[in-house]
């Protein structure tokens, strides 16, 4: 939806499968008053998603109020790992709200203690101290604070450089965006902190050189000595592409950090809680971080996040020096406990791994058929399929946009494309999805690719 006008409903083919149903024009004409109210009152930065007005969501499907049903490949935004609207989560929220403890700031509560214990029981050594917060960006900000505090403690005032990666997304607050690797997102800052530097991410496609020597060479080129580095922070997989780094690279990075007294921080906000086919995404690398940030999939519904790490790092700041207004909110904590119990009790990480094999097979088939699907990455139930101009690999954000919108018209719900120039179709269904639903979604996505590319070849208008 543009900043200037509301979308115009148009006739779309009716759809009826076990998992998808479209019975109206799109956008739904009756939804326009809601869209108009948001258009009139909300900031324009909130626009840009497909204009599906959600009414309710259950399992791995989203419903509007006019009879349409979407197969959800967004999980909100990688939030509903245990599935939408799970009764166990609803019941936990209702019980806690009915108990009439809705907030308690940093004063102690039993449910906050229970959640801390539960999360730490699932995390490996040395990640045995935790701080509950509200958003992923908050956890990244605290990780930066700890990294610089520790750096100055072991290496003096000059050991404050945080190294991160090109194209990384760590959040939308000041420190998180400076650590991020997307220049367009930090143009507004004006006076970038020289203590944040980025190096190429070795995904093997956008960054073809996957040698660890490039990491060291880039720091040298930027005039950064290892003794200045307090931490290296990376997303377990890059949010904008779903790409993982090679195993050898991360293992070399762990050794480099140890050798130079720098912390290794994994941003697991998108990767944790079973999304990649293991409980924690960093398990794929065979190394352990010093700090890890958690969010999104932690609760299944409500705003809560956490940072976990070595106790000697997490306790660098004394009592009263770290807090958050809604830290460990009791209702959010109840939702998180219920969600974690479902993820563990139902083996959803294993299901993500099994369903991920089917998903990636289907996406590979699309990639083989359409050279415009240039780069496929991900593990488990997260995938990124990048649309490119095949002759020169340049990102084709318009193609990705058109395909996502066509898929939504077919009852397959994804959020707006992400990554380089908005060219990546991001796929992240709830971890409860079934094999038949994965195949149904792949069919809808393949049809969308074919139809949009056919319109392009004839010069026809897409919408």
N, C-alpha and C positions, 0 to 999 in steps of 0.2 A: 504494500500500500504506500503510495507516494505521500510526500509531505503536503501536496496540494489538493488531492481529491480522494474521495472514497472509491473503492472498487465497484465496478458495474456488474451486476449479476448477468450470467449468460447461461444458455442451455448447455448442459453437459450430458454425456451418455449415462443412463441409469446403470447402477452396479448392484449386484446381489451375489455375494459369495458367503461362505460360512463366517468369514472374518471381516468383510467390508460391505457397507451398504450406502449407496448414494441415491436418494429419491427426490431431490430438489435441484433447482438451478444452483449455481455456485458463483460467488458467495450466496448464501441463502437470503432471498429477498427480505424475509422477516428479521434477519439478523442485522440489517443495515441501521436501525435505530440504535442498537448497542454500539456498533462500530462508530456511528456518528457522535455519540456521547463521549466515547473515549477520544475520538479525533478532536473534539472540541475542548476537552478538559485536560487530557494527559499531555505530557511532553512528547514532542515528535520523535525523540530518540527511542521511545517505546514501540514505534511502528516498525514494520518490516517482516513480521511473521505472516505465514499464510492465514487468511481471515476466517479461521474456524473458531466460532464462539462456543467454547466448551460449556456443557451443562453438567455432565458427570463423567467419571471414568472408572472402569472396573477391569481388573486383570491387565490385559494388554490391549484394551480397546477404549476409545474415547467416543462419547456420544454428544450430539447437540440436542436442542429441544425440538427439532423438526423432523426427526426420524432418520437422520444420517448416523452412520457408525464407521469410525476409522480404525484400522489396524495401526496401533501406535508404535512407530519406530523412533520416538523421541524420548520416551520416559520423562516427559516434561522437559527437562534438560539434564538427562542422566540421573534423575532423582529416584524414580519409583522402581528400584532394583527388585523389591519384593512384590511388585505388582501394584496397580492402582487400586485404591479403595479397599484394601484387605480388611476383612472384618476384625481380625485380631488387632490391627493398628487402630481402627475406629474405636473398638472397645477400650483399648488402653487409654486413648485420648479422653474418652467419655468418663472413664473411671477417675482419671486424675483431675479432670475439670470438675466433676461432681464432688470430689473430695475438698474442693474449694481452696487448693493451693495452686494458684495460677502463676505466681512469680515469687522469687525470694532473693533476687540479686545474688550477691556472693555469700549471703548467710547460708549456713549448712542446711542440707536436706538429705533425707535418706535416699530419695530416688536419684539424686545426682551422684551420690556415693555408689549406688548400685550400677549406674551406667558406666562410671569410670572403671569400676572393677571388671565389668563385662567386656568393655573394649580392650582393656589391657590384658585380659585373659586370652584374647585372640591375637595379640601382637607379640612378635618374637622379642627376645632379648636383643639389644639393650633398650628397646622402646618401652620403658616401664614407668613413665610419668606422663600425665596428660593434662591438657587445659581445654575445657569446653568453651566454644564460642558460638557465633551465629552464622557467619558466612565463610566461604573459602578465602575471600580476600583478607578477612581478619586473621586467619591462620597464617597466611603468607606474610602479612605485616609483622606478626609476632616472630615468625621464623627469621625474618631479616633482623629484627631487634636482637634475638639471641645470637645470631651469627656474628654480628658486629660486636656485641658485648664480649663473646668468647674470643673473637679475633684479637681485640685489643688487650685482653687478659693474657693471651699466650704470645702475642707478637708486637705489642705496642700500638700506639695511636694510628700508625699507617696501615695496619692490617684490617681494612674495612671493605675491601672490594668484594662484591657479590658477582660471581660469574653465572650467567644464564645463557639461553640459546636463542638464536634467530628463530622467528615465527612462534615463539612460546607465548602462551596466554596464562597469566597467573592471577588475573582479577582486574578490577576496575578502580581500585583506590590508588593513591599516589605512589606508594612504594611498590605495590604489586604491578602497576603499569610501567614503572621504571625497570623493574626486573623482567618484564615482558619483552618479547623480541619482535613486536609489530610496530614499526616506526609511526604509522598513521595514528595509532591509538595514544601516542604521547606527544604529538605535536603541540597540544595545548599547554604542556608543562612549561615550555619556554627556557628554563634553566636546568637542564638535565644534570643529575648528580653524577659526577665522573666516577663515583664508586660503584656504579653498575655498568657492566660491560657484557656484550653478547658475543658468542662464538657460533660458527655454523653447526647446525644439527645434522648428524650423520644418518639421514633416512635412506640414502642410496638412490634417491630420485631427484628431489630438489637440491639436496646436498650429496653429490656423487662420491666425494672423498669421505670414506668412512674410517680413515686411519686416525688413531689417537694423536699421532704426530701433528695433525692439523689443529687440534685443540691447543697444544703447546706453541705451535708456530703463530697462531692467531693472537694469543696473549702477548707473545714477544713483539709482534707487529704493532699491537696497540700500546706498547710500552708498559705492560703490566708484568711485574716480577712476581713469581710464585709466593714470595714472602708477604706480598700485599693482599693476597686472596684469603678472605675469611671463610668463604663458602662457595660451593658450586651447587646451584639449584636447577632442577629440571623436572618437567612433567614426566611421569612414568611413560606415558605416550603423549605425543604432541596433540593438544586438543583440536587444533585446526586441521590436522591431517590423519590422526589416529596412528601415526607412525611411531614405532619403537626404534630405539638405537640398537646397534648390533651388540651381542653379548660381550664380545672381546673389548669393545669400546668402554662399556660401563665397568667392567672388571678392572680395566686399566685406570679408569677415572677413580675408582675406589682406592687403588694403590697410590695414585697421585695425591689425592686428598690426605691420606694417612701420612704420606711422606712430607707434606707441606703444612701440616696442622690446620687443614681447612676442613670444614664440615661438608658432608654430602647430604643434601636435602632432596628428598623425593616429594614432589607435589602430587599427592594421590587423590586430590579432590574429585577428579573424574574417574580414576582407575580403581578405587578401593571398593570393598564390600561385594566382591564376586564378579564385577563387571568383565574382567579380562579372562575369566575362567579359573582364576585362583582368588583366594580371599583378598590378597594384596597384590597389586600389579607388580611391585618390585620383586616379587618372588620369581618372576620370569628371568631375572638377571643373575640370580645366585649371589647377590650381595645384600648387605643391610645398610640402611641409611642411619645417619646420626639423628635426624629429625624427619618427620613425615607429616604432611598436612592432609586432613580428611574432611570430606564434606559430601554434598549431593546425595549419594546413595546411603548415607548414614541413617536417615530417619524414614525415608519413604514418603514423606509428606511435608513436615514442618521445618522451619529454619533452625538448623543446628549444625555445628561443625566442630572440629577438634584438631589440635596439634599434639603429637606424641613424640617423645624423644628420650635420650639418655637423661637420667635424673640429674647428673652434674651440670647438664646444659639447661634443662628446664627450670632448675632452681637457682639460676644465676641472679635473678632479681628477687629481693626479699618480700616479706609479707606486705600487702597493700600496694605493691608497685605494678600489678597487672590485674586488670578486671575488665568486665564488659557488662553492659546493662542487663542483657538477657542471658548471661552465661549459664549454661546448664538449666535453662528454663524447665520447670518440672513437667509441663505438658509436652514440650518437645522431647524431653528425656524419656517420657513414657512411650512416645511414638518410636523413638530410636531403639529402645529396648525391645519393643514388639517387632520392629523391622529386622533387627539383628537376629532375634530368635527365629524368625521365618527364614532368613537367608541361610543360617546355619542348619536349622532343623530340617529344612526341605532340600538341603544340598544344592542350593541355587548356583553356587560357583561351578559345581560339576555340570549342572544343566546348561549354564552359560558356555562351558567348554564344548559340550556335545552339540548344542544348537548353533554355536559359533562355527563349528565345522560345516554344518549344512548351509549357514548364511554365507560363509566365505566361498564355498563351492558355487553357490548361486551367483554371487557377485563376480567370481572369476569367469563364469560363463558369459555374463554381460560384458565383461572386459574383453573377452576373446571376440565377441561379436561386433563390438563397437570400439574402434581405436580411439575414439574421443574419450573413452573411459581410461585415462592414461595411467593412473597410479592408484593401486588398491593397497590399503594398509589396515592394521588392526589385529586384535586377538579376541577370542571369546565373542561376547555380544557387543563389541564396539568395532565399527568399521568406517573408513573414509574412502570414498570413491571420487577421485579428482577428475574434473572435466578439463580437457586441454585441447589445443589445436595440435593434432597429432604430428604435423610436419615439423613443428619447432618447440613443442612442449610448453608453449605459453599458456597460462591459466585462462580458462574460458568461463568466467563467472556468469555470464548471461545464459549459457547453455545449462549450467547447474541450476540456476534460478528457474528456468523454464521447465526443466525436468521435475524439480521438486513440486512446483505448482501443478503440473499435469498429474503427478502421482497423487497429490492431495485431492484433486478432482476425481480420482479413481478410488478414493477411500484409503489411501496409504499416507499416514501422517508423519511428516518429518519437519524439523525446524529449518529456517532459512539457511542456505549454504554458508560455510565457514572457510577459514584457511586463506591461502594466497589468492588475493583478488576475489574472494568469495566463490572459489571454484570447487570446494569439496562438499559432496553430499554426505552428510554425517548420519550414521545409522546406529541407533542404540536402543533397542526395544527392552521392555522389562524382562528380567531374567526368568520369569515364569513362562515365557513364550514356548509354544509347541512347534514340533517339526512341520506340521501341516501349515501352521500360520507363517512360519519363516518362508516356506516355499510359495505360499500365496503372495506374500509381500514381494518376493523376488520376481514373480511373474508380473505383478503390477509395475514394478520399477523397470523391468525390461521392456514392457509395452510402452512405458512413458518415454524411455530413450528412443525407441523406434519411431514413435509418432512425432516427437519433437524434431528429430533429425530428418524425417521425411518432409515435414513442413519447411524446414530450413532449405532442403535441397531444391524445393520448388519456389522458394522465395515467398511463401505464403505467410500471412500474419500469424503469430503464435497465439495471440489472444484477441 
